[in-house]
Amino acid sequence: MTDKISGISTAEPLAKPAGSGSNAVAADKSQGEGSASVSTAQTADHVTLTDSARSLQKIEEAVAKAPVVNAAKVAAVKQSISAGTYKINAGQVASKLLKYERGLK
């Protein structure tokens, strides 16, 4: 797949991550035969997530599953508009508009 703007293929990464692939083994072989066997055993990476990172991950998943629109509220507003009973509190609307406008400055 090619990026239309830059023409760079996104199928392959631009640069290999440091310490991975055959480059690390080749560099170790230049240092001597004994160190090459030791470094190949140490190439496995290990990642540990903290409790707060796990909590954030769970929150992110819950937010992604939550609907963007409150369907029940939308249905209630539609019903009250169609019935002619929807009331607009002009003072509350004006107050929130002013609060929002002050927040922009």
C-alpha positions, -999 to +999 in steps of 0.1 A: +000+000+000+014+034-009+008+067+008-006+090-018+010+121-004+046+110+000+047+079-021+062+059+008+051+023+011+035+016+044+039-021+040+074-020+054+087+001+083+111+029+074+137+018+100+142-014+119+139-011+157+172-009+175+184-042+188+162-064+166+169-084+134+201-097+121+220-064+125+225-069+162+239-105+157+262-093+130+275-065+152+281-090+181+300-114+158+325-086+150+333-085+187+341-121+190+326-156+187+320-160+225+299-128+228+277-137+198+261-167+215+254-147+246+237-118+229+214-140+207+199-154+239+193-118+252+174-105+222+139-113+235+122-081+247+099-080+277+072-054+285+054-051+318+024-028+323+018-010+355-015-012+373-023+024+362-016+015+326-039-015+328-066+007+343-062+032+315-064+004+290-097-009+305-111+027+306-101+032+269-119-001+260-150+009+279-151+044+263-147+028+228-177+006+235-199+034+248-223+049+223-215+084+211-252+095+213-276+089+242-304+072+222-329+074+251-325+111+255-327+118+218-360+097+216-374+117+246-366+150+230-380+140+197-412+128+214-416+161+233-409+182+202-435+162+182-460+165+211-453+203+213-443+201+250-406+207+246-396+238+266-364+259+260-350+277+290-335+308+272-317+319+304-299+286+308-289+286+271-276+322+273-257+314+305-240+283+290-232+303+258-215+330+279-196+304+299-184+288+268-174+321+252-154+331+284-136+297+282-123+305+247-103+336+259 
